[in-house]
Amino acid sequence: MWKASLKSLFAHKARLALTALAIVLGVAFVSGTYIYTDTTNRAFDSIFDEAFVGIDIVVAGDSTFQFGQGIYFEESLVADIAAVDGVAEVIPTLTGFGPKIIDRDGEPIGGQGPPQFAAALTGSEVGTGGFELRGESRPPMGGDEIVIDAASADTAGYEIGDTVPVEFPTIGTREFTLVGIAGFGEADNIGGATFVLFDLETTQEVLEREGQLDGAFVQAEPGTDIETLVAAVGQVLPEGARAQSSQEAAEEQAAEIQEGLSFFGTFLLVFAFVALFVATFLIYNTFRIVVAQRLRELALLRAVGATRRQVLWSVLFEALVVGVIASVIGIAAGAGLAIALRAALEQFGIALPSAALVFAPRTLVVGLIVGVVVTLVSAIVPAIGASRVPPVAAMREEMARPKRKTLTRRAIFGAVLGVVGVALMFAGLLGDYDGATVPLSLIGAGAAVIILAAYVFSALVADPMARTIGAPLAKAFGAAGKLAQRNAGRSPRRTAATASAIMVGIALISMVTLLSASIRGTVDAIFDTGVDADVVVTSTDQFAISGFTADLAEEAAGLEEVAALTRIQAGAIIVDGTETFAGSLEPNFEDFFSVESIEGTAAISDDGVLVGSSEAESNDWSVGDVVAIEFEQSGVQELTVEGIITSDTITGYSLSRDRFTSEFGSDADSQVYIQSATGFTAEETRDAVAALAADIPSANVQTNEELVDEIGDQVNQILGLITGLLAMTVLIALIGVTNTMALAVIERTREIGLLRAVGLNRRQTRRMIRVEASIVSVFGAILGVGLGIFFGWAILQPLRDEGFTEFVIPFGGLALWIAIAGVLGVVFALWPAWRASRLNVLEAISYE
């Protein structure tokens, strides 16, 4: 039986090649993601090990904030550490976020995710923290010299001796002479972050941290026990500081960066497993058709003594061989994908350190297991069907044909799956998890079960849907169109399996399209009815909380084009163990933002906080309650809930401006909303404010409508990337169309020969196959659009309390995806159609 299985496998190499390709693509994504992340992690481990060469102890703030500005200490920290027995040298350190390098066109470099920061670089031979000066560079000295990262220098074309403008959130723009270009180890920057390096005094000045540090590097005297010295240094440190050995610090910093980048690996793995999920439909359909075509062959094997178990294992053995070969190829292809991922990120300015590709045993094991298991699981049902072929089927052709089974049980099974899937999905979306992150695995499992339910049900509607979709094609293409229409509906299970693979990809793409339209609709609604401002000033750094200098708003308030303005700040806080953001509001904010109601007062004092109604409800707070809020610099502070606000635009936690500036050490603005004076248009006001902001490159001055368009473009870019990755699943599904139509041609060889004999020409034969593929593809796309609308609606329900109130169905965009699926179905059926048209009529008629 093993020999028979191998002969059968290699006798039909072409029919399984496309099946293997689907597994190759999915496994390549899985293994490529693992190879890329493992390689990057090893590179960071190496860099941070080298960063602390010559340093024995690292002293730094002990902060639990992910989006904080850091903890700072008095400069006397250096003398306190130096007085400890066993300390040979203390090198002060200072780092801060917000400074933006300005290129030759006056635009800030970076800032679209990775941070922008400044740091002190001393002339010490040790204690550089990983920064390496390149070429003829030297450390900066004095208040007018600077060193910048190599990636920024390359982007702007700066060379040593050039004048480099740098914008600071609080003091505006200053110019410096470039005396050095530095890398972080061998990397040109740290994961796309930009950095500017000054001497210590200048760093303190530009960050407005005079007399402060954020830590120190310590070198021990020869022969000193490091662990003992770590404990001794720890005894003299102020509250909020801690001492670690350099090895512990290197491992921790590498782990923090790796954790920050881990979302990217998880992001890619999600798409990889979605691709493999789609591949299961392809594999199942292929083996089901292949088994149906081999019924007489399998019956003969039974007739000559093969047992059911042998037949079962024969089919699974073929699946195993295909799975192993495809997985091995996929793992090898993953290495190329890892290199491509690194190159793609560099194009976006995210230069991660490079190293030799790491093939961890985990990658090989997971790649093989995933590929083989998916193939075997997909082939189990067809294999069981093959084992049930009676030996007598070998004697009569009609007995070898599969019997049409009732769809009643299928309907019941599909209904059960649908109920279970919806229950799982909404349990994840709407369940109360005590503030924990919504379990994405539960949502994903529910979505997968719903998709399986849709696949089960699709066989029930395959025939009527094929007739409906094919009706206009039958009229347009005559006999070939009518034959294609009937062929698409004559085998509901086959059509359902092929269409369902397309359904998965289109469902996810439709969901993303709907979410994009709904987010844009929500933004439009907020700025149409929730914001009364003609001009809005925001930071070009979309993810920064450092903002831009408050001088801009103060000067803009004096313009004749400006009737009134209000300012908002933003910073990270921790409430009940969860990091979130607090803002500051000025007393006139109600003139700019729609407010449904305010319980208590909006004119909060410096000891009060204004809380959004959803936060107050979830925490059971009332006006007058005391809330413990943790700030990074001052620690836990108790503030009184002086007001509870219900608004679509003002949510979360709001402080008075004075209290915010005190806690965060900065009066920089994150957003400024401006109303035009009578007689001036929004465009005139924008131009007047933009003229003031000419030397503040990070201040993005726009009209209300321009800001809405920009937000929409940003949402489209992000979701466009997701759509591009999801397109891989559609590609795999369309490979399934090619596979199914090719196998259908083999199965219908005699039928096609008879049609040719009675007058169907080659052109009509090709058209028949292409139209059938288009009908199946459109059927799958329609199912996918329906599921995508449901998934999008379900995801938006728990987000309504977060302000996502609009549910927008983009009918035009969804119809376009259906049309694209139909056209691609034709394209991927070209080869089977050509093959069908080239059949020899006499040989086809005599084919069995």
Disulfide bonds with the S-S distance in Angstrom:
none
